[in-house]
């Protein structure tokens, strides 16, 4: 299975498993909750409860989760922005996630609470160092595993990063994330999930 197909499968997983708060009536920016791809509210609420029940530990601004779905464990760390610029755009929650997947690899996922403009990369910046993620619906990923590795190294060496993205209506948002506690959370993620890497996409 090719790299981008794997990303698409994970898009569906993240869309229904991790990120959705209750539905809003937002129109500007086309919130994911009002898109043609939305999902049943009762199902989302069920999975949201599982997410909060799966909290394993918290380290300052980052939390570690381990949850079971369909007999498999899914492990990830998550943080929300400390500052959001672009609040005039009605949107859902924003998240930065690092998940533990097969072969002891880690993957970056960004959600900004709206459907991204598909022709505009999502940017993660660490001062002068910038990385570009490709948008798929309301989720963004890196273009390669090497980018994931490089970004995680940056996350361990910096105090914050900024996510810049564009809505389908050409409006910009900038979310600032703290990296305080990230390294501890990342090591805890690897510790608790080393025997439970059950996401198999091949």
N, C-alpha and C positions, 0 to 999 in steps of 0.2 A: 504494500500500500504506500503510495507516494506521500511526501511530506505535507503537501497542501491538503490532501484528502484527510489526513490525520487531523490537521488543524480544523477542518470543517466539522468533523465528528466531535472534536472537543468543544467547538462552538455550541453545539446543541447541548452538550453536557453542562457547560457553564451557564447557558441561558436558563435552563430549567432547574439547575441544582444549587446554584450558589447565590445569584445576584439580585433577585427581584424582591423589592418591597411591595406593599399593596399598590394596586393600580391607581394611576392618576388620570386626570382629564386633560393633561397637557397636549397642546397642539404644536406650538412653536418648537422647532428642533426635532419634531416627530419622536416623542418619547417611545422607547421600545415597548412600553405597556399598551400603546395604542396602535402599534404597527400590525400589518397583516400576519406577522409571525408570532403574535402573542400566544400565551398558553392559558390553560384553565386555572382560574384563581384558586380553586380548592387544592389543586395539585401543587401549585407554587407555595401555598401556605404550609402544606405538609412538609415540603422539602426545606422551607425556611426554618421550621421548628427543628428539624434534624440538624441543620447547620448550627444553631445555637446550642443544641444539646451536645454537639460534638466538640465544644471548646475544651482543649487540653491544657493550654497555658497562655498567659499573656506576658509580654515583655515590653513595657512602655507603650509604644504606639503600634505594636504588631501583635497579633493573636494567632495561635496555632490551633488548627482544627483537624479532627480525624472522624469521618462519618462513614456510615455503611449505607450502601444503596445496592439492591439486587444481589446481596451476598458478597459484595466487594467493598474494601476500604478505600476511601479517597482522602488524601492528606494534602493540606495546603496551609499557607500562612496568608494573612489578609490585613490590610490597613485601609483607612479612609483618609481623605485629604484633611490637612490642618487648615488650609485656605482654599476657597473656590472663587475663581474670577469668571464671570459669565453667568451669574445667578439670575439675570433677567431672562435667561432662557429657561423655560420650565422643563425640568428634567428629573430623572430618578437619581438614585444613589450612585456615587462614584467609588470605585474600588481599585486597588492594586493587589494582585495576587501572585504568589509563587507556589506552584503545585509540584508535588513529587510524582513523577511518572516512571514508566518502565526503564530498566537498565540504569537505575540510580541517576537519572537526569532530572533537571528542574526546568520548569517552563514559566515564563512571564506572561501574565494576562492583565490587560487594562480594560476597565469599563468606565465610561463617563456618564452613563445615565440617559443616553439618547442614541439614535442611529447615526453612525458616522457617515460623512461624505465618502463614498467609496473610492474616489480618485485622489483623496488627500491623506497622506500618511499621518499617523499619530506619532508625535514626537515625545521622547523621554529625554530630558536634559539634566545633566549633572554639571552645572557651570558651563564651561566651554565644550564639554564632551556631550555629543548628541547622538541619539540612536533613533531609528525609524521603525515603526511597527506598521503592519498592514491591517486595515480595518475590514472586519466582516460583520455586517449588521451593527450590533451594539458592542462588539468585542474586538480587541486588537491584540495581535501577537507579533513576535519578531519574525524576521524572514528566514532565520536559520538557527540551528542549535548553538553555533558559535556566538551569535548575538546574545542568546540567553546567558551563556557563560560569561561573556564580557559585561553584560548589564549587572549580573549578580555580583561580580567582583566590584563594580562601581558602587553598588548598594552597600557593600561591606566597608567601603572606604570613605563614604560621604555621609553628611548629616541630613540631606534632603535631596529631593529631585522634583522636577516640574513636568507635568503631562500637558501638552498643548495639542488640541484637536479641533476639528471643524464639523459642524452639523451639516445636514444635507441642505440647509438653507444658508450655508456660507457664513455662519456665525461662529466665532472662535471662543473656546473656553480654555482656561489655564488652571489646573489643579496642582497645588503644592502638597507634597507628601513628606512627612518626617521619616527619617531612617533610624531614629533612636529606638533601640531594641531589636532592630532587624537581624543583626548577626546572631544574637542569642536565640531568636525565634527560628532562624534558618537552621541552626545546629539542632535545635529541638525537633524540628520537622524531620530531619534526617534520622534522628534517633528513634522517634516513635513509629516511623514508617518503613524502617529498613527490612522488616519481615512481612510487610503487607503491601507490596507494590503490585496491585492486582489490576491496574488499568492495562488491558491487553488490546491493542488496536489492529494487530496483524491478523 
